Amino acid sequence: MAAPVTTRPAPLGGAGEQEKVNILVVDDLPEKHVVFRTILDELDQNIVSARSGQEALRFILEMEFAVILLDVNMPDIDGLETAGLIRQYRKSAQTPIVFITAYVDEIQAARGYALGAVDYIPSPVVPDVLRSKVRVFVELFRMNRQLKEQAAEREALARSEAARAAAEEAIQRADYLSDASQTLSRSLALEDTINALFEVAVPALGDRAVLALAGPDGEIKRTESRPALPGAELGRDLLRDCLAVAIGERRFELRREGGRGVAICPLLAGDRVLGALLLIGPHAQFDSARLALVKEVVSRASIAMENARLYHAVQEADRRKNEFLAMLAHELRNPLAPIRNAVHIMQGDDVAPARMNWARDVIGRQADHMARLIDDLLDVSRIVQGKVVVQPERLQLSTLVERAVEAASPRVAAMDQTLSVEVPQQELALDGDLVRLSQVLSNLINNASKFSGPNTRIQLKASYVDGTVRISVRDEGAGIDPAFLPHIFDLFVQGDQTLDRSQGGLGIGLTLVKHLVELHGGRVGASSAGPGQGTEVSVWLPAQPMESTPAPSLAPRPKAAAAKAPARILVVDDLVASADTLMTLLEMEGFEVRTANEGVTALKIADEFKPDVVLLDIGLPGMNGFEVANRLRSLPCCREALLIALTGYGEAESRSRSAQAGFDFHMVKPADVNLLLTMLADPQRARKDHARAH
């Protein structure tokens, strides 16, 4: 970068009235310096140009400026960061800073003014406006310099002495605030920040300081005081009352208790109450100047404590993210080992049919396990983003319990555990989504089974009181440490964080339970006597008694129907293994199948092959699946073909785009093979059934 062009800087130490003053322009664009110099040349002052924040700081160390024009957006350190550094130098602590920016929002403006900005000027600048504002600062600077010179000449006079004393007090105040800011910001650890606050406050602001930290609901969760000086003790009731004023009412107040004063200072970060600081000392010392200083320190302390809280939250979130990614990698790799082993066994020579069937079962079970992990992960992602909508219907409690027990029974049986069920004799009715509520209860039973040993008992019990049914699942398993109990419904949290990860899972099952229950207007809770004492998790849902009626029979899951005639199927997937295995599966069912691995080839094959069905992946290289679907629908041979999106993208936006692109169905990988084969057996009927359902 070329060195900035400057005129000779004025020393600013002389006495001449016409002596030029320095104006600092900080902007990374050379053309902006030309513009500012052209506008400000009329003032006949020394224009100093800096093209970065670092260069500006070097100039500030060398000379004094009447005003600093500072661009907000710069590549190395931006204008706000530069302003903060400028304020750390004593000689520039009070220098007016005018920000030049093309756009400023309320947050940015508040931060700028907190750093001592005197104005914001929008870019591009209006020459007359910029010139007039800079002229004012130049004149103010000259006047200030003249006053300083006159004060120096009349040091012997009493009024000059008072002015100098006031100036010294202001400098001391500025130095104190500067030191306080550095002390409060030297660490982002909350405990260090608390210690720094006491260091700043005592004895500079009071003989004694009492700090109270507030919890999320505004309750006092911790108090600390330093030091305990003779005669400075507050009664417990008075202390509680003062803290209630600060935390509950968010009000700054000075009270008199005998000859002592109590300054009640709320610690606020926006709308959030962090706590309160009480400063105690002789009432006479809490004059207006002292109270103004107290408020300034408390404001800076609030910012420091909030920064410490946010830093801790970021660290905690990062720690939990890393733990979750490690768990996810562990849980997804676990099924891969038996799958690889089973494949290796199947590739051996002279594999007995029984051993081949066993290997296939292993692969099937492990693939199902991986699919469940991914489904849970996608479920919790959609729930957290508010994209899950339950479909409530009137259902019976007995039906719900029966469905959940049926889903969880294989795991319980595999662990040689006993599951007992107790529900009210009078049938209860709920308005809920049967699939989602069944998922809730089966998750609770599976969780109880996972953390309980063999030959233990799991109890599912339902009771009804005043319009609410409570369904609880109790186990005789590992139990939960009381310190961990409040966090068991948090996302990606597990009590077992050891390397052996003996229980497995992603730590999202209870998070799913909590969100799904809350979507139904209910709530969840958990209790445990401690490690080794078992756990009880309860769900409360709105319900009401109903007349005893037979439970509706559940329709059996449709099985694959034999094709009426061999259909021609085109499979399009860029993953060759996926396309080939699906082709083999379909050919075993009697279909005629062709494959393609990208869009252009798929269109050529479709024109020749004239498929009855196209199974089309969306994430294709080059031309994506939506584009291919549009092109297929324009071909005469594919206008009536059944077009199925078979993809890993399952969110609402992808489903909506699929419908717009001409797909008849949107299926998420891994697809339900029985359902897919049923659709392929009679494509036109499948399309009609789908149209009637929607």
Number of C-alpha atoms within 10 A of each C-alpha: 5 6 9 12 13 13 11 12 19 18 13 17 10 10 10 9 10 9 14 19 21 23 23 23 24 28 25 19 13 14 10 16 21 12 13 18 17 11 16 20 12 10 14 10 20 21 25 22 26 25 22 22 25 14 14 21 18 11 16 16 13 9 15 20 24 24 26 24 23 28 27 25 17 18 12 12 14 16 24 23 14 22 25 16 16 23 17 15 14 14 14 22 18 15 20 19 24 25 27 24 17 14 13 16 7 8 8 13 17 12 13 24 16 11 19 18 21 14 16 21 20 14 12 11 16 11 13 11 11 18 17 13 14 21 18 13 18 21 13 14 19 19 13 13 17 15 12 13 14 12 17 13 11 13 14 10 10 10 12 16 15 12 13 16 12 12 12 12 12 12 13 12 15 16 15 16 17 17 14 20 20 13 19 26 20 13 15 18 16 18 12 16 23 19 14 21 25 22 16 21 22 16 16 13 21 22 17 22 25 20 22 23 20 21 13 10 7 15 15 19 11 11 14 13 14 16 14 12 9 6 8 15 11 13 9 9 9 11 14 13 13 23 27 20 17 23 27 18 11 20 15 15 15 17 13 14 13 8 9 16 20 23 24 24 26 29 30 21 17 10 7 14 24 23 29 30 27 24 24 27 21 16 18 10 14 22 10 9 10 15 17 12 18 19 16 13 21 20 16 18 26 24 20 26 26 22 19 21 16 14 15 15 12 12 12 12 12 12 12 16 15 12 17 20 14 12 20 20 12 16 18 18 13 15 18 15 13 16 21 12 14 19 16 11 15 19 11 10 7 8 12 11 10 9 13 18 13 15 20 15 14 18 21 12 15 18 16 14 16 17 15 12 19 14 12 16 17 14 17 21 14 15 16 14 9 11 13 17 11 15 12 15 12 11 18 25 24 19 19 22 23 13 19 23 21 12 18 21 18 12 14 24 14 10 16 15 18 16 20 12 14 13 16 14 9 13 18 22 20 22 17 23 20 23 14 20 21 21 21 21 25 22 19 25 27 20 19 26 29 20 17 24 16 15 13 16 19 23 18 22 17 20 15 19 10 8 11 18 23 18 21 22 24 23 26 20 21 18 22 22 16 13 8 12 17 13 13 19 21 15 19 20 21 20 13 12 13 7 8 8 12 11 11 17 18 24 21 22 25 22 20 25 24 19 21 24 20 15 18 20 13 17 18 19 15 17 17 19 13 16 13 14 14 20 24 21 20 20 23 21 21 19 21 18 17 12 9 11 8 10 13 9 7 8 6 6 8 9 12 16 14 14 17 9 10 16 19 18 25 25 25 28 27 19 14 13 10 12 21 17 11 18 20 13 14 19 15 10 15 15 19 16 22 20 22 22 18 22 27 14 12 22 19 11 16 22 14 9 16 17 23 22 22 28 23 31 30 24 18 19 12 10 13 15 25 24 15 23 25 15 17 23 17 11 14 11 16 21 14 14 22 23 26 22 27 24 20 15 17 14 13 12 9 17 18 12 13 22 14 13 18 21 24 19 19 23 19 16 14 12 13 10 14 14 14 15 19 18 22 27 20 17 21 16 13 17 17 11 12 12 10 7 7 5
